[in-house]
Amino acid sequence: MSRITASQKKEARLTIASSAPDETFELGREIGARATGGDVIGLIGPLGAGKTQLVKGLARGLGVLDPYINSPTFVLVHPYQGRLPFYHLDLFRIEKETAWLSEYIEMEGVCAVEWADRGLLYLPEDRLTVKMRYAGGDRREITLTTSAPHFTEWIEELKGSYRWKIVAH
């Protein structure tokens, strides 16, 4: 069996418009429903862009019933249990060494990393990156990118859904 090298991987990209927090939650829920052990989802965007709202949906899609999913800004990690272990990490207050990230990333659960751009050196190449930006009012543009084959399949499934307002792909 031949292995795909980094240079052979093709990046998949999809930008979706979300017009309300509930839509952002639902996108997260769909991603969580598809998640498997070892998945890493890096979230990037300014304060208030909806990263935690997407993580709340992600947790629900993983079967986490805890109604208090908050950003772990001060404690760095919130673990939850659903159909898989779920680790919600926040790198907002991290200014340097983030090697401790690998401890969670190497576990069999699912990791959602807010402010992932502050720890890219320690995140796996095969991750789903979610960039969020304001588009006025409650509207957001959410861009999913990856070069990992199974995340690429997710993006293709989302492209085929009439549920999402696709801005670009």
DAMOHU-V702776 format. One record per residue. N is the residue number from 1. PSI is psi in whole degrees, 0 to 359 (none if undefined). OMEGA is omega as a letter, one per 20 degrees, with the letter a starting at -180 (999 if undefined). Layout:
n/psi/omega
N/PSI/OMEGA
N/PSI/OMEGA
This chain:
n/psi/omega
1/130/a
2/146/r
3/146/r
4/127/r
5/165/a
6/323/a
7/341/a
8/347/a
9/140/r
10/134/r
11/133/r
12/142/a
13/142/r
14/131/r
15/126/a
16/141/r
17/130/r
18/127/a
19/2/a
20/154/r
21/325/r
22/325/r
23/321/r
24/317/r
25/314/a
26/322/r
27/315/r
28/319/r
29/317/r
30/320/r
31/315/r
32/323/r
33/332/a
34/345/a
35/146/r
36/165/a
37/136/r
38/358/r
39/139/r
40/128/a
41/115/a
42/127/a
43/132/a
44/135/r
45/163/a
46/168/r
47/135/r
48/8/a
49/346/r
50/12/a
51/313/a
52/325/r
53/318/r
54/320/r
55/323/r
56/317/r
57/319/r
58/314/r
59/316/r
60/319/r
61/335/r
62/359/r
63/15/r
64/125/a
65/351/a
66/120/a
67/354/a
68/62/r
69/111/r
70/163/r
71/128/a
72/51/a
73/320/a
74/334/a
75/352/r
76/323/a
77/133/r
78/117/r
79/145/r
80/160/r
81/127/r
82/218/r
83/342/r
84/156/r
85/141/a
86/128/a
87/119/r
88/112/a
89/149/r
90/120/a
91/15/a
92/317/a
93/4/a
94/126/r
95/336/r
96/234/a
97/120/r
98/26/a
99/334/r
100/341/r
101/321/a
102/332/r
103/319/a
104/323/a
105/330/a
106/356/r
107/168/a
108/2/a
109/200/r
110/134/r
111/128/r
112/123/a
113/106/r
114/148/a
115/41/a
116/335/r
117/346/r
118/357/a
119/24/a
120/328/a
121/330/a
122/356/r
123/147/r
124/152/r
125/323/a
126/74/r
127/166/r
128/124/r
129/131/a
130/110/r
131/130/a
132/139/r
133/151/r
134/144/r
135/23/r
136/133/r
137/228/r
138/0/a
139/142/r
140/150/r
141/126/a
142/117/a
143/123/r
144/129/r
145/149/r
146/161/r
147/6/r
148/131/a
149/316/a
150/328/r
151/326/r
152/320/r
153/319/r
154/314/a
155/318/r
156/320/r
157/318/r
158/322/r
159/325/a
160/354/a
161/137/r
162/359/a
163/330/a
164/144/r
165/101/a
166/126/a
167/316/a
168/153/r
169/none/999
